[in-house]
Amino acid sequence: MFSQRPVKPAKTIDNVYGSAFYHLEAKDRTIDELRKKLVAKTDNQEWIDTVLNDLIERGYLKPDKDFAINFVERAFSAEKGSQFIITKLKEKGISATVISEAIEYITHRDEICEFSLLNRRLEQINFEGLSSDKLYTTLTKYGFKSSDIREAIKSHSIASTLPSKMQIKADKADLVKEIEKLARKLKGKSVIKRELKQKLIDISTFDEEIEKLEMDGSIDFYENCQLRLDKKRFDLSNSKDKSKAYAYLYSHGFSSDEIKETLN
């Protein structure tokens, strides 16, 4: 990895001008951005202020208002939303007031409708293999408001039918393997069923699969109930502790029969 070359300190104001022109040629910068570059070049504040004011007067450096208006114009043309504009201009050191005024000015001047921009952006997206979560994240990165994104997706014929990331994963899941996985974590039937349902996995054949797994000895919930109890130190000769043990095992999804046999 190459280390960045140290900035050569300015010995004269001409060096400061040279640095300013170098950075402005690289890309358009705000006053705040250029000021930070020049501060790295010299600690002579008078030179910095002189150079900045001169460049503004000569049109090489835009005042914040002009920079913001130009940025907003280009962002809307590229179908970016106001949240993107606000974030980027704040990073560039533009005040919230100037940003707000620039957005309002361009919105009225060019009759901008962000919802229309959002819908145009939506039409350009390839939905193949896309989850609703990924689509939402993508549109958020373009700077549109959450409420507008939800509304646009809801009213779009294809976007509104996209499955969530969780649903895509659930559709690929093997019910038996998922049951076995949770059983190995010493969870009882009711908790396993609830967790699979929360993961959107199809549990329509849950009871019959459980029965098969118990019949062939793949899972022994009575044994698992005992193993779960062994993780705690309950005094089963004490009625209060025994009640706590029952509640503990029940909360982990074991049935009354499994718990009673374990406690006895």
N, C-alpha and C positions, 0 to 999 in steps of 0.2 A: 504494500500500500504506500503510495507516494504522499509525503508530508507537504502541506501547503507552504509555498514560499512566503517568508515574512514580508510584510509591507514595508517598502522603503520610505522612511520618514521624509516629509516635505521640508526642503530647505528654504524655498521661496514660495510666494503666492502663485507663481507660474506652475510650480509642481502640483499645487492644489487644483488649478484649472485643468492641468493635464489629466489628473486622476478623475476629475468630474466628467470630462469629455469621454474618457475611456469607458467609464461605467454607463454613460448615457448612450454610447454607440452600441454597447452590448444589448441593452433593452431599455424600454421606456420605464422610468422610475418616478416615484413620488418624491416630494421634497424630503420627507422623513427618511425614506430609503437612501437617498443620495447623501443626506446629512450623516447617516451612520457610516457610510463608506468613507466620507471625508474625515470623520472623527478618528478613524483608524489610520489616517494618513498624517494628521497633525492635531496638536492640542491647542493650536492658535485659533480661538473662537472668532476673532475678528476676520481672519482670512476666510474661514468657512462661511460666515454670514455675508461677506463681500461677494464671494464667488456665487453663492446661491441666489442672492438678490440680483446679481448681474445676469445670471443665466435665465432667471424668470423674466426679467425686463427684455432680454434679447430673444425670448421665445424658445430657448433650448429646453427649458424646464417648465412644465405646466403647473399653474397654481392648483391646489388640491381640488377646487371646484371643477375646473376644466378636466383634470385627470379623471375624476370620478364620473363625470358625464360621459366622457369618451369610453371609459371602461364598461359602464352600464349599457351603453349603446352596443358595444361589441358582444357583451355577454348575452343580451336579449337576442341579438342576431344569431348567436350560436345556440339558441334555445336552452339557455341556462336560467334558473330561477333566481328570485331575489335573495334567498338564503345563501346561495353560492356567492352572489355579489357582495352581500354584507360581510361574510366571513373573509373573503379575499381582500376587500378594501380595508378592513380593520387590521389585517396582517400587514398591510402596506402603510399603516399609520394615519389613515384618513379618519376624521372624527365621525361619530354616529350621526350628527346633525347634517354634515355635508353629504354623507352616504344617502340618508333618507331623502334629502332635497333632490339629489341627482336621480334617484330611482323614480321619485314622483314626477320630476320634469320630463324624463324620457317616456315614462308610462303615458303621460298626457299628450306629449308631443307626437309620439308615434302610435298612439292608441294601442298600447300593449295590453294583451289579455294573457296573464300567466297560465291560466287554465288551458287556453288554446295552445300555448307553447308546449305545455305538458302533454296534451293529447297528440300533438305532432311528434313529439319525442317518443311517445308510446307506440306510435304507428311504425317507427323505424326499428323497433326491437324484435329480435328473433326469439320467439317464445319456445322453440324446441328444447326440451330438457330443462326448462327454466322453472324454478320453484317460485311461489308467491313471495317468499322471504327475500330471495335474491333480486326479484324485480323491484320490490319496495326499496331495498338498499341501493340499487342502481339509480333509481329516480331521486332518492334522497341526496345522493352524491352530486346530481345535477342541480341541486339547490332549490327544489320545489318544496312547498309546505306539506307537512304530513297529512293534514285534512284534505288538501287537494289531491294528493296521491291516492289516498284511500277511495275518494269519490271517483277519480278517473279509472282506477282499477275495477271498481264495482260496476261501472257503467260500460266497460269494454267487454265485447263478446268473448274474446279469448282470455284476456288477463284475469277476468273474474272467475274463470274455471281452473286456473292453475293450482295445483296441489301445494301444500306447504312442504318445507324441507322435512318436517317430522312425518308427514303423510307419505312422502316418497320413500322414506326409510322404513316406515311401517309396512308399506305394500311389499317391500322386499324381504321382510322379516319371516323367519321360520318359527311358527308358534311353538312347536315342541322344544326347539333349541332355546327359545326365550324363557319357557317355563323352567327348563332344566337349569338354565343360568341363574335364575332367581332362587330356585330351590337350593342351589349350592350355597347361596348366601344366607341360608337358613330362614327363609321366609315361608309363611304358611299360604294355603290356597287362596284365602280371601284377599290378602295383600298382593299376591302375585297377580290375581285377576284384576284388581284395581289398578296396579301399576301398568299392566299391559293395555288396559283401557285408556289410561292417561297418555300412553304413547301412541294411541290411535291404531293399535294392532287389532286385527279382526279376531274376536274371542267367541265367535259363534259356535265353534267346536271345542271350546275350552274344557267343559266337563267331561266329554268323552275322551279327550286326549289325556286329561289328568287320570282318568280311570285306567287307561291303557298303561300309563307310566307306573302307576301303583301296582297294577296286576303283574307286570313283567319285572317288578323289583327295581326299576330305574330310579324311582324316588320312594323313600319311606318317610312320610311326614311325622310318624310317631317317633322315629329315631331322630329326625331333625328337630323336633320339639324338645327332646331331651338334650340334644347338643346345644340348642339355643339357651335352655335353662342353665346348663353347665357354665355358661359365660357369666352368670351372675352368682352372687353368694346369698341366697335366701335361706333362712332357717325355717324349713318346712314343718318343724315341730311347733313353731309359733304361728297361731292362726292369722295374726295380722300380716306376717311375712308371707304366709301361704296365699293370702288374698292378693298381695302385691305381685307375687309370682304369677298367679292366674291372670291378672290384668296385663302384666308384662308379655306373657305368651300370647294372649288374645290380641294385643295390639300389633303383634307380628304376624297375625293372620292364621293362627292355628285354631282348630275347631275345639269345641267343648270336650268331645271324646278324647282327642289327642292330648289335651291339657290335663284332663282328669287322670288318665292313665299315667302320664308323666309325673304328676304330683303324688300319685299314690304308690 
